[in-house]
Amino acid sequence: TSAPALFQPKTGPLGLTDWEKVYAAGPSKWTEADIFEARELSRDGVVIAQLNRGHLVRRHDLRPRVRSQHPWRLPRPCLKAHTDV
């Protein structure tokens, strides 16, 4: 297709393109919606931010391994283990 790679979301373990989530600016044979009107976006320009949450660790994932009097302060070895990628 002519859609930029940024607008072709990948899904699943194989990283296949999820074509149902690729939008065009105007109506097409697959949809009658105009993405700018549907999402109330300005046609003058928008900012798109792609978030990568794969590097974040949930707080409850650390609790069983952390034994500290201060739950908000993690011991150094625990922090090092999760920052070495």
Backbone as JSON Lines, residues from 0, in Angstrom:
{"i":0,"aa":"T","n":[0.84,-1.19,0.0],"ca":[0.0,0.0,0.0],"c":[0.87,1.24,0.0]}
{"i":1,"aa":"S","n":[0.23,2.38,-0.11],"ca":[0.99,3.63,-0.1],"c":[1.03,4.25,1.29]}
{"i":2,"aa":"A","n":[0.5,3.59,2.3],"ca":[0.55,4.13,3.67],"c":[1.97,4.01,4.22]}
{"i":3,"aa":"P","n":[2.48,5.06,4.87],"ca":[3.82,4.99,5.47],"c":[3.88,3.89,6.54]}
{"i":4,"aa":"A","n":[5.06,3.34,6.76],"ca":[5.23,2.25,7.73],"c":[4.77,2.64,9.13]}
{"i":5,"aa":"L","n":[4.91,3.92,9.49],"ca":[4.48,4.38,10.81],"c":[2.98,4.17,11.01]}
{"i":6,"aa":"F","n":[2.22,4.21,9.93],"ca":[0.77,4.07,10.01],"c":[0.3,2.63,9.75]}
{"i":7,"aa":"Q","n":[1.23,1.69,9.73],"ca":[0.89,0.28,9.55],"c":[1.22,-0.47,10.83]}
{"i":8,"aa":"P","n":[0.29,-0.52,11.79],"ca":[0.58,-1.15,13.08],"c":[0.82,-2.65,12.95]}
{"i":9,"aa":"K","n":[1.82,-3.12,13.67],"ca":[2.17,-4.54,13.69],"c":[1.5,-5.2,14.89]}
{"i":10,"aa":"T","n":[1.18,-6.47,14.75],"ca":[0.52,-7.19,15.84],"c":[0.95,-8.65,15.85]}
{"i":11,"aa":"G","n":[0.85,-9.27,17.01],"ca":[1.12,-10.69,17.16],"c":[2.6,-11.03,17.18]}
{"i":12,"aa":"P","n":[2.91,-12.3,17.46],"ca":[4.31,-12.72,17.56],"c":[5.07,-12.65,16.24]}
{"i":13,"aa":"L","n":[4.35,-12.67,15.12],"ca":[5.0,-12.59,13.81],"c":[5.15,-11.16,13.31]}
{"i":14,"aa":"G","n":[4.55,-10.21,14.01],"ca":[4.64,-8.81,13.6],"c":[3.95,-8.51,12.29]}
{"i":15,"aa":"L","n":[2.8,-9.14,12.07],"ca":[2.06,-8.9,10.83],"c":[1.33,-7.56,10.9]}
{"i":16,"aa":"T","n":[1.13,-6.93,9.76],"ca":[0.42,-5.66,9.7],"c":[-1.06,-5.88,9.96]}
{"i":17,"aa":"D","n":[-1.62,-5.12,10.88],"ca":[-3.05,-5.19,11.19],"c":[-3.76,-4.2,10.27]}
{"i":18,"aa":"W","n":[-4.23,-4.67,9.13],"ca":[-4.79,-3.79,8.11],"c":[-6.09,-3.13,8.54]}
{"i":19,"aa":"E","n":[-6.77,-3.69,9.53],"ca":[-8.01,-3.07,10.01],"c":[-7.74,-1.79,10.8]}
{"i":20,"aa":"K","n":[-6.49,-1.58,11.2],"ca":[-6.15,-0.37,11.95],"c":[-5.4,0.66,11.12]}
{"i":21,"aa":"V","n":[-5.25,0.41,9.82],"ca":[-4.63,1.38,8.91],"c":[-5.74,2.27,8.38]}
{"i":22,"aa":"Y","n":[-5.59,3.57,8.57],"ca":[-6.63,4.52,8.17],"c":[-6.17,5.34,6.98]}
{"i":23,"aa":"A","n":[-7.11,5.74,6.17],"ca":[-6.87,6.67,5.08],"c":[-7.5,8.0,5.46]}
{"i":24,"aa":"A","n":[-7.03,9.07,4.83],"ca":[-7.57,10.39,5.16],"c":[-9.03,10.51,4.79]}
{"i":25,"aa":"G","n":[-9.41,9.95,3.69],"ca":[-10.8,10.09,3.23],"c":[-11.5,8.75,3.14]}
{"i":26,"aa":"P","n":[-12.76,8.78,2.82],"ca":[-13.51,7.54,2.65],"c":[-12.92,6.67,1.53]}
{"i":27,"aa":"S","n":[-13.06,5.36,1.68],"ca":[-12.57,4.43,0.66],"c":[-13.6,3.33,0.48]}
{"i":28,"aa":"K","n":[-13.24,2.31,-0.27],"ca":[-14.19,1.22,-0.47],"c":[-14.33,0.35,0.78]}
{"i":29,"aa":"W","n":[-13.42,0.5,1.75],"ca":[-13.5,-0.29,2.98],"c":[-14.2,0.45,4.11]}
{"i":30,"aa":"T","n":[-14.18,1.76,4.07],"ca":[-14.79,2.53,5.15],"c":[-15.37,3.83,4.61]}
{"i":31,"aa":"E","n":[-16.41,4.28,5.25],"ca":[-17.02,5.55,4.86],"c":[-16.54,6.69,5.74]}
{"i":32,"aa":"A","n":[-15.75,6.37,6.76],"ca":[-15.31,7.38,7.73],"c":[-14.13,8.19,7.2]}
{"i":33,"aa":"D","n":[-14.11,9.44,7.54],"ca":[-12.97,10.31,7.31],"c":[-12.23,10.37,8.64]}
{"i":34,"aa":"I","n":[-10.97,9.92,8.67],"ca":[-10.23,9.8,9.93],"c":[-10.12,11.14,10.66]}
{"i":35,"aa":"F","n":[-10.01,12.24,9.91],"ca":[-9.91,13.55,10.56],"c":[-11.2,13.91,11.28]}
{"i":36,"aa":"E","n":[-12.32,13.63,10.66],"ca":[-13.61,13.93,11.29],"c":[-13.91,12.94,12.41]}
{"i":37,"aa":"A","n":[-13.6,11.66,12.2],"ca":[-13.9,10.63,13.2],"c":[-13.13,10.86,14.5]}
{"i":38,"aa":"R","n":[-11.88,11.31,14.4],"ca":[-11.04,11.52,15.58],"c":[-10.93,12.98,15.99]}
{"i":39,"aa":"E","n":[-11.67,13.84,15.31],"ca":[-11.65,15.29,15.57],"c":[-10.22,15.84,15.51]}
{"i":40,"aa":"L","n":[-9.5,15.49,14.43],"ca":[-8.13,15.94,14.21],"c":[-8.13,17.14,13.28]}
{"i":41,"aa":"S","n":[-7.13,17.99,13.44],"ca":[-6.99,19.15,12.58],"c":[-6.33,18.73,11.26]}
{"i":42,"aa":"R","n":[-6.84,19.21,10.16],"ca":[-6.23,18.92,8.87],"c":[-4.95,19.74,8.65]}
{"i":43,"aa":"D","n":[-4.72,20.74,9.51],"ca":[-3.51,21.55,9.4],"c":[-2.28,20.8,9.9]}
{"i":44,"aa":"G","n":[-2.48,19.79,10.72],"ca":[-1.36,19.01,11.22],"c":[-1.66,18.4,12.58]}
{"i":45,"aa":"V","n":[-1.05,17.27,12.83],"ca":[-1.19,16.58,14.11],"c":[0.17,16.02,14.5]}
{"i":46,"aa":"V","n":[0.33,15.71,15.77],"ca":[1.55,15.08,16.27],"c":[1.21,13.64,16.63]}
{"i":47,"aa":"I","n":[2.02,12.71,16.16],"ca":[1.81,11.3,16.46],"c":[2.96,10.82,17.32]}
{"i":48,"aa":"A","n":[2.64,10.24,18.46],"ca":[3.66,9.7,19.37],"c":[3.46,8.2,19.47]}
{"i":49,"aa":"Q","n":[4.51,7.46,19.18],"ca":[4.45,6.01,19.28],"c":[5.13,5.61,20.58]}
{"i":50,"aa":"L","n":[4.37,5.02,21.49],"ca":[4.89,4.62,22.78],"c":[5.36,3.18,22.75]}
{"i":51,"aa":"N","n":[6.53,2.94,23.3],"ca":[7.06,1.59,23.42],"c":[7.06,1.24,24.89]}
{"i":52,"aa":"R","n":[6.12,0.45,25.33],"ca":[6.0,0.12,26.75],"c":[6.68,-1.2,27.08]}
{"i":53,"aa":"G","n":[7.37,-1.8,26.17],"ca":[8.0,-3.09,26.41],"c":[9.1,-3.04,27.45]}
{"i":54,"aa":"H","n":[9.71,-1.89,27.67],"ca":[10.82,-1.79,28.61],"c":[10.35,-1.5,30.03]}
{"i":55,"aa":"L","n":[9.07,-1.2,30.23],"ca":[8.57,-0.87,31.56],"c":[8.32,-2.13,32.38]}
{"i":56,"aa":"V","n":[8.58,-2.04,33.67],"ca":[8.34,-3.15,34.58],"c":[7.23,-2.74,35.52]}
{"i":57,"aa":"R","n":[6.23,-3.58,35.66],"ca":[5.13,-3.27,36.56],"c":[5.58,-3.35,38.01]}
{"i":58,"aa":"R","n":[5.01,-2.51,38.84],"ca":[5.4,-2.47,40.24],"c":[5.14,-3.8,40.93]}
{"i":59,"aa":"H","n":[4.01,-4.44,40.66],"ca":[3.7,-5.69,41.34],"c":[4.62,-6.82,40.87]}
{"i":60,"aa":"D","n":[5.3,-6.67,39.73],"ca":[6.25,-7.69,39.29],"c":[7.51,-7.67,40.16]}
{"i":61,"aa":"L","n":[7.84,-6.53,40.75],"ca":[9.04,-6.42,41.56],"c":[8.81,-6.79,43.02]}
{"i":62,"aa":"R","n":[7.61,-6.64,43.52],"ca":[7.35,-6.83,44.95],"c":[7.82,-8.17,45.52]}
{"i":63,"aa":"P","n":[7.56,-9.31,44.89],"ca":[7.99,-10.56,45.51],"c":[9.5,-10.67,45.68]}
{"i":64,"aa":"R","n":[10.28,-9.96,44.87],"ca":[11.73,-10.06,44.94],"c":[12.36,-8.99,45.82]}
{"i":65,"aa":"V","n":[11.62,-7.97,46.17],"ca":[12.18,-6.85,46.91],"c":[11.86,-6.99,48.39]}
{"i":66,"aa":"R","n":[12.89,-6.96,49.22],"ca":[12.69,-6.97,50.67],"c":[13.37,-5.73,51.22]}
{"i":67,"aa":"S","n":[12.58,-4.72,51.41],"ca":[13.1,-3.44,51.86],"c":[12.12,-2.82,52.82]}
{"i":68,"aa":"Q","n":[12.64,-2.03,53.77],"ca":[11.76,-1.32,54.69],"c":[11.04,-0.19,53.96]}
{"i":69,"aa":"H","n":[11.61,0.26,52.88],"ca":[11.04,1.36,52.11],"c":[10.63,0.82,50.74]}
{"i":70,"aa":"P","n":[9.33,0.54,50.54],"ca":[8.91,-0.06,49.27],"c":[9.16,0.82,48.05]}
{"i":71,"aa":"W","n":[9.34,2.13,48.26],"ca":[9.58,3.0,47.11],"c":[11.06,3.06,46.75]}
{"i":72,"aa":"R","n":[11.93,2.51,47.6],"ca":[13.36,2.49,47.31],"c":[13.78,1.05,47.03]}
{"i":73,"aa":"L","n":[14.23,0.79,45.84],"ca":[14.63,-0.55,45.46],"c":[16.11,-0.75,45.7]}
{"i":74,"aa":"P","n":[16.52,-1.93,46.15],"ca":[17.95,-2.19,46.33],"c":[18.68,-2.13,44.99]}
{"i":75,"aa":"R","n":[19.93,-1.75,45.01],"ca":[20.7,-1.59,43.78],"c":[20.73,-2.84,42.9]}
{"i":76,"aa":"P","n":[20.96,-4.04,43.42],"ca":[20.98,-5.21,42.52],"c":[19.67,-5.4,41.76]}
{"i":77,"aa":"C","n":[18.55,-5.08,42.4],"ca":[17.25,-5.23,41.73],"c":[17.14,-4.23,40.58]}
{"i":78,"aa":"L","n":[17.56,-3.0,40.81],"ca":[17.5,-1.99,39.74],"c":[18.42,-2.37,38.59]}
{"i":79,"aa":"K","n":[19.63,-2.84,38.93],"ca":[20.59,-3.22,37.89],"c":[20.06,-4.37,37.04]}
{"i":80,"aa":"A","n":[19.39,-5.32,37.67],"ca":[18.88,-6.48,36.93],"c":[17.85,-6.08,35.89]}
{"i":81,"aa":"H","n":[17.1,-5.02,36.15],"ca":[16.05,-4.61,35.22],"c":[16.49,-3.53,34.24]}
{"i":82,"aa":"T","n":[17.68,-2.97,34.43],"ca":[18.14,-1.95,33.49],"c":[19.11,-2.53,32.47]}
{"i":83,"aa":"D","n":[19.71,-3.68,32.75],"ca":[20.61,-4.32,31.78],"c":[19.77,-5.03,30.74]}
{"i":84,"aa":"V","n":[19.76,-4.5,29.54],"ca":[18.95,-5.11,28.49],"c":[19.84,-5.67,27.42]}
